[in-house]
């Protein structure tokens, strides 16, 4: 979807290509089969005609959300949920969706996120038929002092500061192993970007620098990986076809 968003006309990857890519980074044949089977059953992936691997609709929505993440909005988004005790299934799915989109649960029915795009949030929740269960508000004012005092504990900021510093260093070393427009460099880019989105982008605290200075490392990693795709997208399209076509 990254290449498609840049105008490359590419199909979903072949099952053969996905397996070869996963094996290159140390995954066994049995682990790959198990992972694909679980993802297929969960609807995260769709194996089509035993040949191609497509993203499920829900996962496509999350990918589109984070591809549009601009790090430009300087407002907080507050989401209030309204569910009865009998709507446990909807409550679970809504909590899962908001958490994966970077929202943090502050109260039983209140979630907070900095920099969120209300339209992007609405699009994801509408795809999952969850928008009917919440109200979303934006505020540009400072947080209440009582809440500011709890940010360290709520977000585990000290641990995340160390983790982001380590990731930033590791990312630079990993991407420097091969030129980005080489086959090895392209595969390393794919691995780095997927690792970043799974382990950092969807988990790390996103707060104003006044509250969390290391957020600049999160922004820098996101912008670096995005810029690589823009700079080398023509070569990446060719390499994608060679690896996954």
Buried (B, 14 or more C-beta within 10 A) or exposed (E): EBBEEBEBEBEBBBBEBBBBBBEEEEBEEEEBEEEBEEBBEEEBBBBEEEEBBBBBEBBBBBBBBBBEBEBEBEBBBBBEBEBEEEBEEBBEBBBEBBBBBBBBBBEEBEBBBBBBBBEBBEBBBEBBEBBEBBEBEEEEEEBEEEEEEEBEEEBEBEEBBEBBEEBBEEBEEBBEEBBBBEBEBBBBBBBBBEBBBEEBBBEBBBBBEEBBEBBEBBBEBBEBBBEBBEEBBEBBBBBBBEBBE
